[in-house]
Amino acid sequence: MIIDQTPEPQTKRAPQKTIISKALFQRFDFAEGASFHRGPQRRSGLQLALWTWLSAGIDTLVLISMSCFFMVMFSFLMQTSAKNVLNIFIKQPEIKTLFTTIFLVSFWMYLITMRVLMSASVGEWTCQLRLGQPTQRLHVSYILRVMARTSLILMTGVVVLPLLSLLLKRDLVGGITGIKIYSLK
């Protein structure tokens, strides 16, 4: 048996030209301020206040998820279902008050620890916000100011001062404590 080993003739193709259409880039809807030529525009006023609220919501969700994790671990250690542990928290007012107090203290400690060590909480980091200028973060008074800011917001019910800041379109707590939230974007 003889096998023909001659290569098949190849047809020559003309090289294809890659044409980048302007219509391709017109489909992308770039928001104002996202231009490479002008650089980022800083958020301020109402926009900064709304981003601050979003970051607080993200931080709350992080803490709620951590609480759920610890509740499941507690139910695992007590060899009962998580539903039973949750029913105990819901039905007994003393335990509900204790749980709320522990949650607020944990929230206070979380915010202070994250802001001191990383200059932003997870929510602020996500929303590209930072607490204080880089030069302020180098001073020992930064820790005290972070504590004062966090305590003031939590003592006013987490809603009063942030809502006033939203309505007045400026950081009231930052003016009081001397440490403001800045936008990186």
LUMTOR-175204 format. One line per field, with one value per residue: x, y, z of N, C-alpha, C in turn; residue in three letters; residue number from 1. Coordinates in nm, 4 decimals, decimal comma. Layout:
# residues N
npx = c(X; ...);
npy = c(Y; ...);
npz = c(Z; ...);
capx = c(X; ...);
capy = c(Y; ...);
capz = c(Z; ...);
cpx = c(X; ...);
cpy = c(Y; ...);
cpz = c(Z; ...);
rest = c(ala; ...);
nr = c(NUM; ...);
//
This chain:
# residues 185
npx = c(0,0834; 0,0654; 0,1171; 0,0194; 0,2223; 0,2345; 0,2066; -0,1027; -0,2182; -0,2059; -0,4291; -0,3743; -0,4524; -0,5675; -0,4336; -0,6375; -0,7783; -0,7932; -1,0447; -1,1294; -1,4145; -1,5713; -1,8208; -1,8197; -1,7075; -1,8901; -2,0984; -2,0426; -2,1314; -1,9931; -1,9724; -2,0014; -1,7028; -1,5501; -1,3525; -1,0385; -0,8773; -0,9393; -0,9255; -1,0320; -1,3347; -1,4002; -1,6313; -1,8805; -2,0796; -2,4232; -2,3964; -2,1706; -2,2730; -2,4773; -2,3241; -2,1902; -2,3981; -2,4543; -2,2165; -2,2335; -2,4532; -2,3449; -2,1487; -2,3161; -2,4426; -2,2210; -2,1622; -2,4009; -2,3889; -2,1641; -2,2676; -2,4677; -2,3071; -2,1707; -2,3914; -2,4722; -2,2432; -2,2556; -2,4930; -2,4067; -2,2081; -2,3692; -2,5187; -2,7726; -3,0433; -3,0090; -3,2398; -3,3708; -3,1996; -3,2298; -3,5035; -3,4957; -3,3613; -3,5497; -3,7907; -3,7422; -3,7274; -3,5158; -3,2874; -3,2991; -3,2476; -2,9889; -2,8595; -2,8891; -2,7395; -2,4852; -2,4495; -2,4368; -2,2091; -2,0198; -2,0342; -1,9375; -1,6734; -1,5798; -1,5913; -1,4098; -1,1706; -1,1246; -1,1115; -0,8948; -0,6813; -0,6912; -0,7738; -1,0266; -1,3512; -1,4971; -1,7181; -1,6690; -1,4305; -1,5150; -1,6830; -1,5014; -1,4190; -1,2530; -1,1500; -1,0479; -0,7529; -0,4417; -0,2237; -0,3386; -0,3836; -0,1454; -0,1061; -0,1393; -0,3735; -0,5587; -0,6747; -0,8284; -1,0030; -1,1354; -1,2646; -1,4298; -1,5889; -1,7188; -1,8525; -2,0202; -2,1902; -2,3131; -2,4339; -2,6296; -2,8204; -2,7661; -2,9002; -2,9827; -2,7705; -2,6355; -2,8574; -2,9146; -2,6750; -2,7066; -2,9281; -2,8271; -2,6198; -2,3487; -2,0705; -2,1530; -2,0733; -1,8051; -1,7229; -1,7626; -1,5965; -1,3556; -1,2504; -1,2981; -1,4894; -1,3510; -1,3607; -1,2256; -1,2788);
npy = c(-0,1153; 0,2111; 0,5303; 0,8525; 1,1206; 1,3830; 1,7279; 1,9029; 2,1481; 2,4799; 2,7414; 3,0787; 3,3282; 3,6543; 3,8874; 3,9697; 4,2774; 4,4521; 4,6384; 4,8934; 5,0078; 5,3211; 5,3126; 5,1014; 5,1973; 5,3897; 5,2602; 5,2197; 5,3705; 5,6123; 5,7516; 6,0903; 6,2398; 6,0182; 6,0278; 5,9842; 6,1951; 6,4135; 6,3182; 6,1854; 6,3058; 6,4588; 6,3490; 6,5318; 6,7138; 6,6473; 6,4107; 6,2869; 6,2487; 6,0632; 5,8443; 5,7911; 5,6975; 5,4642; 5,3238; 5,2873; 5,1183; 4,8908; 4,8249; 4,7625; 4,5348; 4,3657; 4,3352; 4,2176; 3,9759; 3,8670; 3,8393; 3,6492; 3,4339; 3,3893; 3,3233; 3,0821; 2,9326; 2,9343; 2,7903; 2,5496; 2,4810; 2,4566; 2,2458; 2,2570; 2,3719; 2,6461; 2,7870; 2,7559; 2,9024; 3,1573; 3,1967; 3,2209; 3,4653; 3,6339; 3,6038; 3,6637; 3,9588; 4,0637; 3,9372; 4,0190; 4,2929; 4,2771; 4,1527; 4,3534; 4,5597; 4,4394; 4,4110; 4,6829; 4,7711; 4,6026; 4,6953; 4,9544; 4,8980; 4,7578; 4,9573; 5,1500; 4,9999; 4,9137; 5,1615; 5,2845; 5,1056; 5,0589; 5,2923; 5,3064; 5,1596; 4,8433; 4,9031; 5,1753; 5,1456; 5,0011; 5,1874; 5,3761; 5,5719; 5,7634; 5,8157; 6,1079; 6,3032; 6,1912; 6,2987; 6,3530; 6,0999; 6,0156; 6,1188; 6,0861; 6,1801; 6,1114; 5,8619; 5,9203; 6,1077; 5,9528; 5,7772; 5,9613; 6,0569; 5,8208; 5,7453; 5,9671; 5,9520; 5,7004; 5,7493; 5,9353; 5,7861; 5,6785; 5,7853; 6,0545; 6,2655; 6,1846; 6,2131; 6,4860; 6,5811; 6,4906; 6,6418; 6,9033; 6,8870; 6,8549; 6,7442; 6,7183; 6,5899; 6,5572; 6,8236; 6,8790; 6,6955; 6,7281; 6,5592; 6,4531; 6,2810; 6,1736; 6,1574; 5,9277; 5,9100);
npz = c(0,0000; -0,0884; 0,0338; -0,0310; 0,0211; -0,0379; 0,0204; 0,0639; -0,1600; -0,0495; -0,0156; -0,0629; 0,1595; 0,1772; 0,4047; 0,6790; 0,7513; 1,0499; 1,1520; 1,3518; 1,4601; 1,5033; 1,6019; 1,7748; 2,0123; 2,0709; 2,1784; 2,4439; 2,7388; 2,8849; 3,2012; 3,3094; 3,4061; 3,4034; 3,2260; 3,0624; 3,0182; 3,1804; 3,4362; 3,7585; 3,9080; 4,2093; 4,4536; 4,6175; 4,8556; 4,8212; 4,6741; 4,7911; 5,0475; 4,9963; 4,9028; 5,1374; 5,2966; 5,1544; 5,1976; 5,4732; 5,4812; 5,3581; 5,5471; 5,7612; 5,6603; 5,6461; 5,9185; 6,0086; 5,8702; 5,9919; 6,2497; 6,2057; 6,1336; 6,3783; 6,5347; 6,4197; 6,4719; 6,7516; 6,7896; 6,6904; 6,8784; 7,1049; 7,0339; 6,9099; 6,7014; 6,4706; 6,4429; 6,6897; 6,8556; 6,7446; 6,7964; 7,0746; 7,1000; 6,9856; 7,1310; 7,4028; 7,5801; 7,7357; 7,6422; 7,3812; 7,4078; 7,5130; 7,2948; 7,0987; 7,2163; 7,2243; 6,9500; 6,8651; 7,0078; 6,8946; 6,6321; 6,6693; 6,7575; 6,5330; 6,3289; 6,4321; 6,4561; 6,1884; 6,0563; 6,1811; 6,1348; 5,8555; 5,7438; 5,6439; 5,6504; 5,5459; 5,3862; 5,3249; 5,1900; 4,9692; 4,8474; 4,7791; 4,9679; 5,2169; 5,5525; 5,6782; 5,5967; 5,4465; 5,5910; 5,8366; 5,9347; 6,0356; 6,2839; 6,6414; 6,7431; 6,5558; 6,6072; 6,8337; 6,7242; 6,5350; 6,7066; 6,8407; 6,6273; 6,5373; 6,7738; 6,8142; 6,5916; 6,6366; 6,8875; 6,8271; 6,7139; 6,4642; 6,2538; 6,2780; 6,2696; 6,0247; 5,8507; 5,8737; 5,7682; 5,5096; 5,4258; 5,4500; 5,2788; 5,3425; 5,5444; 5,8567; 6,0964; 6,0478; 6,0552; 6,3235; 6,4615; 6,3361; 6,1499; 5,8379; 5,5839; 5,2842; 4,9302; 4,7041; 4,4464);
capx = c(0,0000; 0,1441; 0,0456; 0,0646; 0,2639; 0,2525; 0,1187; -0,2123; -0,1900; -0,2734; -0,4724; -0,3251; -0,5554; -0,5201; -0,4436; -0,7569; -0,7520; -0,8762; -1,0977; -1,1968; -1,5201; -1,6054; -1,9497; -1,7922; -1,6860; -2,0069; -2,1917; -2,0105; -2,1832; -1,9054; -2,0320; -1,9224; -1,6004; -1,4733; -1,2637; -0,8972; -0,8082; -0,9645; -0,9036; -1,1558; -1,3940; -1,4289; -1,7705; -1,8983; -2,2170; -2,5276; -2,3448; -2,0854; -2,3597; -2,5443; -2,2237; -2,1638; -2,5092; -2,4344; -2,1069; -2,2864; -2,5366; -2,2555; -2,0898; -2,4210; -2,4585; -2,1033; -2,1772; -2,5124; -2,3402; -2,0770; -2,3555; -2,5295; -2,2031; -2,1493; -2,5104; -2,4649; -2,1369; -2,3079; -2,5886; -2,3267; -2,1467; -2,4739; -2,5810; -2,9134; -3,0592; -2,9985; -3,3760; -3,3972; -3,1219; -3,2955; -3,6289; -3,4627; -3,3316; -3,6697; -3,8985; -3,7093; -3,6874; -3,3851; -3,1827; -3,3047; -3,1757; -2,8477; -2,8106; -2,8801; -2,6253; -2,3632; -2,4382; -2,3904; -2,0700; -1,9391; -2,0306; -1,8472; -1,5368; -1,5469; -1,5637; -1,2872; -1,0566; -1,1003; -1,0727; -0,7607; -0,5820; -0,6934; -0,8265; -1,1614; -1,4202; -1,5186; -1,8122; -1,6002; -1,3318; -1,5908; -1,7349; -1,3844; -1,4204; -1,1526; -1,1742; -0,9327; -0,6443; -0,3268; -0,1408; -0,4091; -0,3751; -0,0150; -0,1063; -0,2045; -0,5086; -0,6465; -0,7499; -0,9287; -1,1037; -1,2160; -1,3513; -1,5314; -1,6801; -1,7990; -1,9391; -2,1215; -2,2895; -2,3900; -2,5143; -2,7453; -2,9123; -2,7171; -2,9827; -3,0041; -2,6631; -2,6202; -2,9699; -2,8898; -2,5667; -2,7641; -3,0134; -2,7448; -2,5219; -2,2108; -2,0374; -2,1646; -1,9926; -1,6662; -1,6976; -1,7591; -1,4822; -1,2319; -1,2045; -1,4035; -1,4825; -1,3079; -1,3841; -1,1107; -1,3281);
capy = c(0,0000; 0,3330; 0,6477; 0,9762; 1,2136; 1,5184; 1,8216; 1,9609; 2,2884; 2,5755; 2,8642; 3,1955; 3,4233; 3,7913; 3,9182; 4,0459; 4,4031; 4,4747; 4,7739; 4,9282; 5,1017; 5,4199; 5,2727; 5,0105; 5,2739; 5,4711; 5,1797; 5,2337; 5,4962; 5,6554; 5,8547; 6,2132; 6,2314; 5,8964; 6,0510; 5,9660; 6,3223; 6,5070; 6,2557; 6,1671; 6,4210; 6,4283; 6,3582; 6,6219; 6,7539; 6,5457; 6,2859; 6,2270; 6,2037; 5,9400; 5,7378; 5,7590; 5,6120; 5,3338; 5,2550; 5,2459; 5,0014; 4,7773; 4,7880; 4,6971; 4,3994; 4,2876; 4,3011; 4,1227; 3,8445; 3,8158; 3,7987; 3,5221; 3,3321; 3,3569; 3,2562; 2,9439; 2,8662; 2,9159; 2,6789; 2,4292; 2,4483; 2,4180; 2,1281; 2,2855; 2,4331; 2,7922; 2,8385; 2,7640; 3,0148; 3,2789; 3,2105; 3,2705; 3,6081; 3,7093; 3,5938; 3,7169; 4,0984; 4,0908; 3,8886; 4,1048; 4,4152; 4,2402; 4,1299; 4,4835; 4,6302; 4,3734; 4,4439; 4,8217; 4,7777; 4,5372; 4,7872; 5,0632; 4,8455; 4,7271; 5,0821; 5,2117; 4,9157; 4,9183; 5,2969; 5,3145; 5,0209; 5,0661; 5,4254; 5,2939; 5,0337; 4,7686; 4,9808; 5,2945; 5,0987; 4,9645; 5,3103; 5,4613; 5,6823; 5,7513; 5,9029; 6,1924; 6,3195; 6,1058; 6,3610; 6,3395; 5,9613; 5,9912; 6,1739; 6,0062; 6,2331; 6,0503; 5,7561; 5,9848; 6,1700; 5,8437; 5,7327; 6,0651; 6,0588; 5,6997; 5,7517; 6,0704; 5,8991; 5,5940; 5,8047; 6,0064; 5,6904; 5,6424; 5,8464; 6,1983; 6,3463; 6,1580; 6,2701; 6,6307; 6,6005; 6,4692; 6,7558; 7,0237; 6,8570; 6,8656; 6,6506; 6,7858; 6,5198; 6,5903; 6,9589; 6,8757; 6,6180; 6,7684; 6,4540; 6,4415; 6,1717; 6,2212; 6,0672; 5,9014; 5,9101);
capz = c(0,0000; -0,1009; 0,0864; -0,0950; 0,1236; -0,0903; 0,0926; -0,0124; -0,1928; 0,0381; -0,0819; 0,0085; 0,1978; 0,1974; 0,5475; 0,7128; 0,8198; 1,1669; 1,1480; 1,4756; 1,4261; 1,6060; 1,6585; 1,8844; 2,1336; 2,0994; 2,2570; 2,5847; 2,7909; 2,9921; 3,2849; 3,3137; 3,5089; 3,3852; 3,1131; 3,0915; 2,9989; 3,2898; 3,5651; 3,8329; 3,9732; 4,3486; 4,4946; 4,7305; 4,8797; 4,8269; 4,6189; 4,8937; 5,1567; 4,9528; 4,9023; 5,2778; 5,3390; 5,0916; 5,2678; 5,6040; 5,4557; 5,3331; 5,6764; 5,8392; 5,6066; 5,6878; 6,0599; 6,0206; 5,8261; 6,0983; 6,3595; 6,1662; 6,1426; 6,5194; 6,5850; 6,3727; 6,5490; 6,8867; 6,7861; 6,6713; 7,0072; 7,1993; 6,9733; 6,8848; 6,5693; 6,4674; 6,4594; 6,8332; 6,9094; 6,6966; 6,8712; 7,2087; 7,0863; 6,9485; 7,2299; 7,5347; 7,5646; 7,7976; 7,5515; 7,2624; 7,4449; 7,5229; 7,1593; 7,0333; 7,2752; 7,1753; 6,8078; 6,8521; 7,0547; 6,7904; 6,5191; 6,7100; 6,7565; 6,3936; 6,2573; 6,4824; 6,4212; 6,0440; 6,0162; 6,2321; 6,0706; 5,7098; 5,7135; 5,5888; 5,6758; 5,4220; 5,3055; 5,2748; 5,0935; 4,8501; 4,7849; 4,7575; 5,0630; 5,3226; 5,6666; 5,7079; 5,5008; 5,4812; 5,6951; 5,9642; 5,9797; 6,0974; 6,4198; 6,7452; 6,7616; 6,4564; 6,6743; 6,9194; 6,6371; 6,4793; 6,8157; 6,8635; 6,5130; 6,5402; 6,8912; 6,7914; 6,4964; 6,7013; 6,9969; 6,7732; 6,6549; 6,3314; 6,1512; 6,2950; 6,2105; 5,8812; 5,7764; 5,8677; 5,6713; 5,3770; 5,3937; 5,4371; 5,1739; 5,3911; 5,6514; 5,9867; 6,1968; 6,0158; 6,1049; 6,4701; 6,5119; 6,2687; 6,0598; 5,7376; 5,4859; 5,1545; 4,8190; 4,6169; 4,3093);
cpx = c(0,0892; 0,0582; 0,1062; 0,0966; 0,2885; 0,1565; 0,0113; -0,1793; -0,2721; -0,3112; -0,4247; -0,4421; -0,4919; -0,5331; -0,5655; -0,7167; -0,8485; -0,9193; -1,1743; -1,2948; -1,5425; -1,7369; -1,9302; -1,7789; -1,8036; -2,1093; -2,1655; -2,0568; -2,0966; -1,9729; -1,9419; -1,8242; -1,5151; -1,3747; -1,1188; -0,8221; -0,8234; -0,9350; -1,0349; -1,2059; -1,4326; -1,5780; -1,7777; -2,0464; -2,3119; -2,4771; -2,2559; -2,1695; -2,4313; -2,4475; -2,1881; -2,2733; -2,4959; -2,3244; -2,1515; -2,3769; -2,4533; -2,1918; -2,1912; -2,4422; -2,3409; -2,1185; -2,2925; -2,4670; -2,2466; -2,1599; -2,4228; -2,4297; -2,1806; -2,2710; -2,5104; -2,3570; -2,1824; -2,4057; -2,5163; -2,2631; -2,2494; -2,5517; -2,7332; -2,9237; -3,0470; -3,1350; -3,4111; -3,3238; -3,1865; -3,4273; -3,6049; -3,4349; -3,4578; -3,7710; -3,8668; -3,6565; -3,5502; -3,2714; -3,1808; -3,2304; -3,0258; -2,7866; -2,7938; -2,7611; -2,4938; -2,3410; -2,3845; -2,2459; -1,9767; -1,9252; -1,9332; -1,7016; -1,4906; -1,5090; -1,4327; -1,1646; -1,0236; -1,0525; -0,9326; -0,6551; -0,5746; -0,7416; -0,9633; -1,2209; -1,4405; -1,6132; -1,7487; -1,4970; -1,4007; -1,6381; -1,6245; -1,3923; -1,3110; -1,1828; -1,0464; -0,8312; -0,5273; -0,2376; -0,2065; -0,3929; -0,2442; -0,0084; -0,1798; -0,3484; -0,6080; -0,7340; -0,8606; -1,0388; -1,1939; -1,3128; -1,4635; -1,6343; -1,7744; -1,8976; -2,0520; -2,2301; -2,3752; -2,4789; -2,6372; -2,8384; -2,8810; -2,7952; -2,9811; -2,8949; -2,6365; -2,7344; -2,9572; -2,7779; -2,6175; -2,8479; -2,9332; -2,6339; -2,3773; -2,1935; -2,0393; -2,0751; -1,8448; -1,6291; -1,6851; -1,6318; -1,3500; -1,1751; -1,3188; -1,3818; -1,4487; -1,3309; -1,2550; -1,1510; -1,3857);
cpy = c(0,1234; 0,4505; 0,7708; 1,0782; 1,3529; 1,6120; 1,8762; 2,1053; 2,3814; 2,6980; 2,9810; 3,2908; 3,5598; 3,8223; 4,0070; 4,1712; 4,4156; 4,6203; 4,7973; 5,0391; 5,2000; 5,3845; 5,1770; 5,0869; 5,3645; 5,3926; 5,1916; 5,3709; 5,5359; 5,7669; 5,9772; 6,2039; 6,1070; 5,9099; 6,0326; 6,0986; 6,4151; 6,4484; 6,2447; 6,2984; 6,3791; 6,4430; 6,4516; 6,6501; 6,6368; 6,4101; 6,2136; 6,1738; 6,0739; 5,8218; 5,6971; 5,6688; 5,4721; 5,2559; 5,2086; 5,1230; 4,8765; 4,7306; 4,7175; 4,5545; 4,3098; 4,2438; 4,2039; 3,9834; 3,7837; 3,7682; 3,6658; 3,4071; 3,2913; 3,2885; 3,1091; 2,8675; 2,8395; 2,7990; 2,5457; 2,3848; 2,3989; 2,2948; 2,1441; 2,3513; 2,5853; 2,8566; 2,8524; 2,8810; 3,1469; 3,3026; 3,2626; 3,4201; 3,6904; 3,7140; 3,6572; 3,8597; 4,1306; 4,0505; 3,9724; 4,2361; 4,3893; 4,2213; 4,2619; 4,5630; 4,5707; 4,4059; 4,5857; 4,8391; 4,7125; 4,6270; 4,9012; 5,0168; 4,8135; 4,8540; 5,1454; 5,1311; 4,9257; 5,0569; 5,3320; 5,2336; 5,0390; 5,2008; 5,4216; 5,1606; 4,9626; 4,8451; 5,1047; 5,2562; 5,0655; 5,0876; 5,4127; 5,5895; 5,6571; 5,8529; 5,9784; 6,1972; 6,2290; 6,1669; 6,3516; 6,1992; 5,9296; 6,0395; 6,0809; 6,0532; 6,1742; 5,9434; 5,8153; 6,0495; 6,0648; 5,7924; 5,8332; 6,0665; 5,9385; 5,7020; 5,8518; 6,0209; 5,7915; 5,6474; 5,8803; 5,9139; 5,6527; 5,7133; 5,9990; 6,2815; 6,3125; 6,2151; 6,4212; 6,6626; 6,5851; 6,5896; 6,8843; 7,0086; 6,8815; 6,7741; 6,7243; 6,7220; 6,5474; 6,7299; 6,9624; 6,8084; 6,6568; 6,6626; 6,4224; 6,3200; 6,2332; 6,1142; 6,0515; 5,9086; 6,0443);
cpz = c(0,0000; -0,0544; 0,0218; 0,0133; 0,0702; -0,0186; 0,0015; -0,0438; -0,1034; -0,0420; 0,0017; 0,0344; 0,2130; 0,3467; 0,5734; 0,7885; 0,9374; 1,1664; 1,2772; 1,4434; 1,5406; 1,6726; 1,7761; 2,0153; 2,1663; 2,1799; 2,4066; 2,6313; 2,9104; 3,0700; 3,2847; 3,4295; 3,4962; 3,2707; 3,1554; 3,0854; 3,1187; 3,4267; 3,6406; 3,8915; 4,1140; 4,3757; 4,6137; 4,7463; 4,8909; 4,7777; 4,7207; 5,0095; 5,1197; 4,9485; 5,0448; 5,3326; 5,2808; 5,1635; 5,4063; 5,5890; 5,4316; 5,4635; 5,7650; 5,7916; 5,6449; 5,8331; 6,0829; 5,9772; 5,9293; 6,2169; 6,3290; 6,1749; 6,2881; 6,5808; 6,5422; 6,4489; 6,6927; 6,8896; 6,7659; 6,8031; 7,1091; 7,1512; 6,9634; 6,7476; 6,5801; 6,4857; 6,6078; 6,8972; 6,8689; 6,7696; 7,0119; 7,2027; 7,0608; 7,0618; 7,3642; 7,5222; 7,6255; 7,7042; 7,4241; 7,2888; 7,4537; 7,3841; 7,0837; 7,0854; 7,2258; 7,0283; 6,7898; 6,8993; 6,9525; 6,6685; 6,5466; 6,7026; 6,6153; 6,3177; 6,3022; 6,4403; 6,2726; 5,9996; 6,0649; 6,1570; 5,9194; 5,6569; 5,6472; 5,6313; 5,5421; 5,3296; 5,2462; 5,1692; 4,9611; 4,7736; 4,7583; 4,8399; 5,1664; 5,4316; 5,6980; 5,5951; 5,5411; 5,5900; 5,8315; 6,0216; 6,0503; 6,2419; 6,5157; 6,7655; 6,6607; 6,5212; 6,7605; 6,8355; 6,5729; 6,5853; 6,8410; 6,7510; 6,5161; 6,6565; 6,8709; 6,6957; 6,5620; 6,8137; 6,9462; 6,6968; 6,5123; 6,2198; 6,1587; 6,2272; 6,0636; 5,7966; 5,7656; 5,7692; 5,5292; 5,3339; 5,3708; 5,3331; 5,2166; 5,5112; 5,7860; 6,0921; 6,1731; 6,0634; 6,2563; 6,5205; 6,4464; 6,1775; 5,9635; 5,6495; 5,3508; 5,0493; 4,7383; 4,4712; 4,2748);
rest = c(met; ile; ile; asp; gln; thr; pro; glu; pro; gln; thr; lys; arg; ala; pro; gln; lys; thr; ile; ile; ser; lys; ala; leu; phe; gln; arg; phe; asp; phe; ala; glu; gly; ala; ser; phe; his; arg; gly; pro; gln; arg; arg; ser; gly; leu; gln; leu; ala; leu; trp; thr; trp; leu; ser; ala; gly; ile; asp; thr; leu; val; leu; ile; ser; met; ser; cys; phe; phe; met; val; met; phe; ser; phe; leu; met; gln; thr; ser; ala; lys; asn; val; leu; asn; ile; phe; ile; lys; gln; pro; glu; ile; lys; thr; leu; phe; thr; thr; ile; phe; leu; val; ser; phe; trp; met; tyr; leu; ile; thr; met; arg; val; leu; met; ser; ala; ser; val; gly; glu; trp; thr; cys; gln; leu; arg; leu; gly; gln; pro; thr; gln; arg; leu; his; val; ser; tyr; ile; leu; arg; val; met; ala; arg; thr; ser; leu; ile; leu; met; thr; gly; val; val; val; leu; pro; leu; leu; ser; leu; leu; leu; lys; arg; asp; leu; val; gly; gly; ile; thr; gly; ile; lys; ile; tyr; ser; leu; lys);
nr = c(1; 2; 3; 4; 5; 6; 7; 8; 9; 10; 11; 12; 13; 14; 15; 16; 17; 18; 19; 20; 21; 22; 23; 24; 25; 26; 27; 28; 29; 30; 31; 32; 33; 34; 35; 36; 37; 38; 39; 40; 41; 42; 43; 44; 45; 46; 47; 48; 49; 50; 51; 52; 53; 54; 55; 56; 57; 58; 59; 60; 61; 62; 63; 64; 65; 66; 67; 68; 69; 70; 71; 72; 73; 74; 75; 76; 77; 78; 79; 80; 81; 82; 83; 84; 85; 86; 87; 88; 89; 90; 91; 92; 93; 94; 95; 96; 97; 98; 99; 100; 101; 102; 103; 104; 105; 106; 107; 108; 109; 110; 111; 112; 113; 114; 115; 116; 117; 118; 119; 120; 121; 122; 123; 124; 125; 126; 127; 128; 129; 130; 131; 132; 133; 134; 135; 136; 137; 138; 139; 140; 141; 142; 143; 144; 145; 146; 147; 148; 149; 150; 151; 152; 153; 154; 155; 156; 157; 158; 159; 160; 161; 162; 163; 164; 165; 166; 167; 168; 169; 170; 171; 172; 173; 174; 175; 176; 177; 178; 179; 180; 181; 182; 183; 184; 185);
//
